[in-house]
Amino acid sequence: MSVAFVKEESAETAAETLLPDRAISPHNLVTEAGFRALEAQLQQAREAYEVASKVEDVNERRRQMAGPLRDLRYLSERVHTAQVVPAPVSTDTVAFGSAVKFSRDDGRVQTYRIVGEDEADPKTGSVSYVAPVAAALMGKAVGDVAMLGDQELEIIDIS
């Protein structure tokens, strides 16, 4: 159907409703908690889409549906392809799901839990397993030194 026959405020309005898809990484290991969080986010996106679909004005409905629709596509794919990794059974070495405390050359001591990409948040103490710091620490034991570029990271504790 031609745009001439559709009630549109402008070409800008139509462009606002066509949000680009979120990039989907091929890396999709998740913790059990991370999988539950993805499912909850997917449900929230469904609910937001349902609410937006009830807006009467066609232009406003399209605007309000754009974000939830994009999130639905992304989250559906992430839930569908997620590989849930059980919590590590040992604290002998750093593994997916481990919390690892380490010191840097400059004296800073940091603790990060190694998790999936969608659940990683360095500000709250979690980092993706594909992040350089996590990759450097994986498989190491307490007392081991991992190299991150030209910096040494000494593992203090694994939990």
NORQUI-V518791 format. One record per pair of residues at least 6 apart in sequence whose ideal C-beta (glycine too) atoms are under 6 Angstrom apart, sorted by the first residue. I is the first residue (numbers start at 1). J is the second residue. If there is no record, write none. Layout:
<<I:J> <I:J>>
//
This chain:
<<7:58> <8:14> <9:59> <13:59> <16:63> <17:62> <17:66> <19:66> <19:70> <22:74> <24:77> <25:117> <27:117> <27:130> <28:81> <28:82> <28:83> <29:83> <29:85> <29:116> <30:82> <30:84> <30:116> <31:97> <31:115> <32:84> <34:115> <34:116> <34:119> <35:82> <35:84> <38:78> <38:79> <41:75> <42:75> <42:79> <45:68> <45:71> <45:72> <45:75> <48:68> <49:68> <52:64> <52:65> <52:68> <55:61> <55:64> <85:96> <87:97> <88:95> <88:97> <88:98> <91:158> <91:159> <93:139> <93:141> <94:100> <94:137> <94:138> <94:140> <94:158> <96:114> <96:129> <98:114> <98:158> <99:113> <99:159> <100:137> <100:158> <101:111> <101:156> <101:157> <102:153> <102:155> <102:156> <103:109> <103:154> <103:156> <105:151> <105:152> <112:125> <112:127> <113:126> <114:129> <114:134> <115:126> <117:128> <120:126> <120:127> <120:128> <127:134> <133:148> <136:146> <136:148> <137:146> <140:146> <140:155> <142:155> <142:158> <144:155> <145:152> <145:154> <146:153>>
//
